[in-house]
Amino acid sequence: MSETRSYPRRVNTEAGEIEFDLMRRADEAAVLKFAKALPVHDLLFLPRNISQPKVLSAWINEIERGDIVSLLARKGGAVVGCGTLVRDSHSWSPHVGEIRMVVSLDVRGKGVGRALSQETFALALSSGLEKLSAQMTVDQRAAIALFESLGFKAEALLRDHVRDAGGQKHDIVVLGHNVAQVRAQLEAYGLPGAVTSS
């Protein structure tokens, strides 16, 4: 899925230089450390609890099979964020990809989340997907605003859709982005390369 993008890539943020690279099995211990340091509520962004070693191992198996692509954001060698693009080519929706993203507390508000979301979005665009989705709990206002700034719009509200470790249920908002429609509009205005990043 990532043939038109090359890694590692470096970007400057208010948190300092951040390196993006594709996640590999060798990253398992670093990602587990990152996941265990996240607030439990942040893990609700993801359909599975990646702070559990067996879940993380299964995730890496999916990466190796080519079912998903995950980008790690590192600062000084430590993982400070993860952006994932999930695509199921065997489903009824092979044209749709889902973006999942989490960022460490210590780099929030410093442009790392924005840079990671933009890089994951560019990776999704380069894969030829026609539509993207993202989901998060409704109280994650900063994340919702970040995705809306990329052109995502709310499409659904799923009430009591996830349950945290304490048993409390949370609503999930599903955001969508019609990449094909945006691309067609830009081409109509004579800007065909505007939604393609390299």
ROMAR-673272 format. One record per residue (C-alpha): residue in one letter; x, z, y. Coordinates in nm, 2 decimals, always signed. Example, Ala and Ser with C-alpha at 12.3 -4.5 7.8 and 13.67 -1.06 7.14 Angstrom:
+------+--------+--------+--------+
| code |     xx |     zz |     yy |
+------+--------+--------+--------+
|    A |  +1.23 |  +0.78 |  -0.45 |
|    S |  +1.37 |  +0.71 |  -0.11 |
+------+--------+--------+--------+
This chain:
+------+--------+--------+--------+
| code |     xx |     zz |     yy |
+------+--------+--------+--------+
|    M |  +0.00 |  +0.00 |  +0.00 |
|    S |  +0.29 |  +0.06 |  +0.24 |
|    E |  +0.48 |  -0.27 |  +0.21 |
|    T |  +0.46 |  -0.36 |  +0.58 |
|    R |  +0.59 |  -0.02 |  +0.70 |
|    S |  +0.93 |  +0.12 |  +0.65 |
|    Y |  +1.04 |  +0.49 |  +0.62 |
|    P |  +1.19 |  +0.72 |  +0.73 |
|    R |  +1.07 |  +0.69 |  +1.09 |
|    R |  +1.15 |  +0.93 |  +1.37 |
|    V |  +0.94 |  +1.02 |  +1.68 |
|    N |  +1.00 |  +1.26 |  +1.96 |
|    T |  +0.73 |  +1.52 |  +2.03 |
|    E |  +0.70 |  +1.84 |  +2.23 |
|    A |  +0.80 |  +2.02 |  +1.91 |
|    G |  +1.12 |  +1.82 |  +1.90 |
|    E |  +1.22 |  +1.52 |  +1.68 |
|    I |  +0.99 |  +1.47 |  +1.38 |
|    E |  +1.08 |  +1.26 |  +1.08 |
|    F |  +0.81 |  +1.08 |  +0.88 |
|    D |  +0.88 |  +0.98 |  +0.52 |
|    L |  +0.68 |  +0.90 |  +0.21 |
|    M |  +0.62 |  +1.19 |  -0.02 |
|    R |  +0.79 |  +1.19 |  -0.36 |
|    R |  +0.82 |  +1.43 |  -0.66 |
|    A |  +1.14 |  +1.57 |  -0.51 |
|    D |  +0.93 |  +1.70 |  -0.22 |
|    E |  +0.71 |  +1.92 |  -0.44 |
|    A |  +0.87 |  +2.25 |  -0.37 |
|    A |  +0.89 |  +2.19 |  +0.01 |
|    V |  +0.52 |  +2.08 |  +0.02 |
|    L |  +0.42 |  +2.38 |  -0.19 |
|    K |  +0.60 |  +2.61 |  +0.06 |
|    F |  +0.42 |  +2.43 |  +0.35 |
|    A |  +0.08 |  +2.45 |  +0.18 |
|    K |  +0.11 |  +2.82 |  +0.10 |
|    A |  +0.19 |  +2.89 |  +0.47 |
|    L |  -0.13 |  +2.72 |  +0.59 |
|    P |  -0.43 |  +2.92 |  +0.69 |
|    V |  -0.68 |  +2.91 |  +0.40 |
|    H |  -0.94 |  +2.75 |  +0.63 |
|    D |  -0.71 |  +2.45 |  +0.69 |
|    L |  -0.70 |  +2.37 |  +0.32 |
|    L |  -1.08 |  +2.29 |  +0.35 |
|    F |  -0.97 |  +1.96 |  +0.51 |
|    L |  -0.86 |  +1.86 |  +0.16 |
|    P |  -1.09 |  +1.82 |  -0.15 |
|    R |  -0.84 |  +2.02 |  -0.35 |
|    N |  -0.63 |  +2.33 |  -0.29 |
|    I |  -0.28 |  +2.20 |  -0.27 |
|    S |  -0.14 |  +2.55 |  -0.24 |
|    Q |  -0.18 |  +2.57 |  -0.62 |
|    P |  +0.12 |  +2.43 |  -0.81 |
|    K |  -0.08 |  +2.25 |  -1.08 |
|    V |  -0.30 |  +2.08 |  -0.81 |
|    L |  +0.00 |  +1.97 |  -0.62 |
|    S |  +0.16 |  +1.83 |  -0.93 |
|    A |  -0.15 |  +1.63 |  -1.01 |
|    W |  -0.14 |  +1.50 |  -0.65 |
|    I |  +0.21 |  +1.38 |  -0.70 |
|    N |  +0.11 |  +1.21 |  -1.02 |
|    E |  -0.15 |  +1.02 |  -0.82 |
|    I |  +0.12 |  +0.92 |  -0.57 |
|    E |  +0.34 |  +0.79 |  -0.85 |
|    R |  +0.04 |  +0.59 |  -0.99 |
|    G |  -0.01 |  +0.43 |  -0.65 |
|    D |  -0.36 |  +0.58 |  -0.61 |
|    I |  -0.27 |  +0.76 |  -0.28 |
|    V |  +0.01 |  +0.74 |  -0.02 |
|    S |  +0.12 |  +1.06 |  +0.15 |
|    L |  +0.34 |  +1.09 |  +0.46 |
|    L |  +0.53 |  +1.40 |  +0.53 |
|    A |  +0.63 |  +1.52 |  +0.88 |
|    R |  +0.95 |  +1.71 |  +0.88 |
|    K |  +1.12 |  +1.91 |  +1.16 |
|    G |  +1.47 |  +2.01 |  +1.08 |
|    G |  +1.42 |  +1.93 |  +0.71 |
|    A |  +1.11 |  +2.16 |  +0.67 |
|    V |  +0.77 |  +2.00 |  +0.61 |
|    V |  +0.54 |  +2.07 |  +0.91 |
|    G |  +0.26 |  +1.82 |  +0.83 |
|    C |  +0.12 |  +1.59 |  +0.57 |
|    G |  -0.10 |  +1.28 |  +0.62 |
|    T |  -0.26 |  +1.12 |  +0.32 |
|    L |  -0.43 |  +0.79 |  +0.27 |
|    V |  -0.66 |  +0.77 |  -0.04 |
|    R |  -0.79 |  +0.44 |  -0.17 |
|    D |  -0.98 |  +0.38 |  -0.50 |
|    S |  -0.94 |  +0.01 |  -0.59 |
|    H |  -1.16 |  +0.06 |  -0.90 |
|    S |  -1.46 |  +0.21 |  -0.71 |
|    W |  -1.75 |  +0.03 |  -0.54 |
|    S |  -1.56 |  +0.08 |  -0.21 |
|    P |  -1.21 |  -0.07 |  -0.26 |
|    H |  -1.22 |  -0.17 |  +0.11 |
|    V |  -1.26 |  +0.19 |  +0.23 |
|    G |  -0.97 |  +0.44 |  +0.27 |
|    E |  -0.99 |  +0.81 |  +0.35 |
|    I |  -0.74 |  +0.98 |  +0.58 |
|    R |  -0.66 |  +1.35 |  +0.51 |
|    M |  -0.43 |  +1.55 |  +0.74 |
|    V |  -0.29 |  +1.90 |  +0.78 |
|    V |  -0.03 |  +2.03 |  +1.02 |
|    S |  +0.16 |  +2.37 |  +1.04 |
|    L |  +0.04 |  +2.62 |  +1.29 |
|    D |  +0.37 |  +2.65 |  +1.46 |
|    V |  +0.37 |  +2.28 |  +1.58 |
|    R |  +0.01 |  +2.25 |  +1.68 |
|    G |  -0.06 |  +2.15 |  +2.03 |
|    K |  +0.28 |  +1.98 |  +2.06 |
|    G |  +0.19 |  +1.63 |  +1.97 |
|    V |  +0.29 |  +1.65 |  +1.60 |
|    G |  -0.07 |  +1.61 |  +1.48 |
|    R |  -0.13 |  +1.32 |  +1.71 |
|    A |  +0.19 |  +1.14 |  +1.60 |
|    L |  +0.11 |  +1.21 |  +1.23 |
|    S |  -0.25 |  +1.08 |  +1.26 |
|    Q |  -0.13 |  +0.77 |  +1.44 |
|    E |  +0.13 |  +0.70 |  +1.18 |
|    T |  -0.12 |  +0.76 |  +0.90 |
|    F |  -0.37 |  +0.54 |  +1.08 |
|    A |  -0.11 |  +0.26 |  +1.12 |
|    L |  -0.03 |  +0.29 |  +0.75 |
|    A |  -0.40 |  +0.25 |  +0.67 |
|    L |  -0.42 |  -0.06 |  +0.90 |
|    S |  -0.12 |  -0.22 |  +0.74 |
|    S |  -0.28 |  -0.18 |  +0.39 |
|    G |  -0.57 |  -0.42 |  +0.49 |
|    L |  -0.85 |  -0.16 |  +0.46 |
|    E |  -1.17 |  -0.26 |  +0.64 |
|    K |  -1.31 |  +0.10 |  +0.69 |
|    L |  -1.16 |  +0.44 |  +0.72 |
|    S |  -1.31 |  +0.79 |  +0.69 |
|    A |  -1.20 |  +1.14 |  +0.75 |
|    Q |  -1.38 |  +1.47 |  +0.70 |
|    M |  -1.33 |  +1.82 |  +0.82 |
|    T |  -1.52 |  +2.14 |  +0.89 |
|    V |  -1.73 |  +2.12 |  +1.20 |
|    D |  -1.54 |  +2.40 |  +1.37 |
|    Q |  -1.21 |  +2.20 |  +1.36 |
|    R |  -1.28 |  +2.07 |  +1.71 |
|    A |  -0.92 |  +1.97 |  +1.79 |
|    A |  -0.90 |  +1.76 |  +1.48 |
|    I |  -1.23 |  +1.60 |  +1.54 |
|    A |  -1.12 |  +1.51 |  +1.90 |
|    L |  -0.80 |  +1.37 |  +1.77 |
|    F |  -0.97 |  +1.14 |  +1.52 |
|    E |  -1.23 |  +1.04 |  +1.79 |
|    S |  -0.94 |  +0.94 |  +2.02 |
|    L |  -0.84 |  +0.69 |  +1.74 |
|    G |  -1.18 |  +0.54 |  +1.75 |
|    F |  -1.35 |  +0.74 |  +1.47 |
|    K |  -1.72 |  +0.83 |  +1.51 |
|    A |  -1.93 |  +1.09 |  +1.34 |
|    E |  -2.13 |  +0.94 |  +1.06 |
|    A |  -2.26 |  +1.23 |  +0.86 |
|    L |  -2.30 |  +1.61 |  +0.85 |
|    L |  -2.29 |  +1.77 |  +0.51 |
|    R |  -2.43 |  +2.12 |  +0.52 |
|    D |  -2.28 |  +2.40 |  +0.32 |
|    H |  -2.05 |  +2.14 |  +0.15 |
|    V |  -1.74 |  +2.34 |  +0.09 |
|    R |  -1.69 |  +2.71 |  +0.00 |
|    D |  -1.38 |  +2.89 |  +0.10 |
|    A |  -1.19 |  +3.15 |  -0.11 |
|    G |  -1.41 |  +3.43 |  +0.03 |
|    G |  -1.72 |  +3.25 |  -0.08 |
|    Q |  -1.84 |  +3.15 |  +0.27 |
|    K |  -1.99 |  +2.80 |  +0.29 |
|    H |  -1.90 |  +2.56 |  +0.56 |
|    D |  -2.05 |  +2.24 |  +0.70 |
|    I |  -1.84 |  +1.92 |  +0.69 |
|    V |  -1.85 |  +1.64 |  +0.94 |
|    V |  -1.77 |  +1.29 |  +0.81 |
|    L |  -1.61 |  +1.05 |  +1.06 |
|    G |  -1.58 |  +0.68 |  +1.01 |
|    H |  -1.38 |  +0.39 |  +1.17 |
|    N |  -1.48 |  +0.03 |  +1.11 |
|    V |  -1.14 |  -0.13 |  +1.13 |
|    A |  -1.28 |  -0.48 |  +1.04 |
|    Q |  -1.53 |  -0.47 |  +1.33 |
|    V |  -1.27 |  -0.35 |  +1.58 |
|    R |  -1.02 |  -0.62 |  +1.46 |
|    A |  -1.29 |  -0.89 |  +1.50 |
|    Q |  -1.38 |  -0.77 |  +1.85 |
|    L |  -1.01 |  -0.78 |  +1.95 |
|    E |  -0.97 |  -1.13 |  +1.80 |
|    A |  -1.27 |  -1.24 |  +2.00 |
|    Y |  -1.09 |  -1.12 |  +2.32 |
|    G |  -0.77 |  -1.30 |  +2.21 |
|    L |  -0.58 |  -0.99 |  +2.10 |
|    P |  -0.54 |  -1.04 |  +1.72 |
|    G |  -0.23 |  -0.82 |  +1.68 |
|    A |  -0.36 |  -0.52 |  +1.87 |
|    V |  -0.47 |  -0.32 |  +1.57 |
|    T |  -0.16 |  -0.41 |  +1.36 |
|    S |  +0.14 |  -0.18 |  +1.37 |
|    S |  +0.48 |  -0.24 |  +1.21 |
+------+--------+--------+--------+
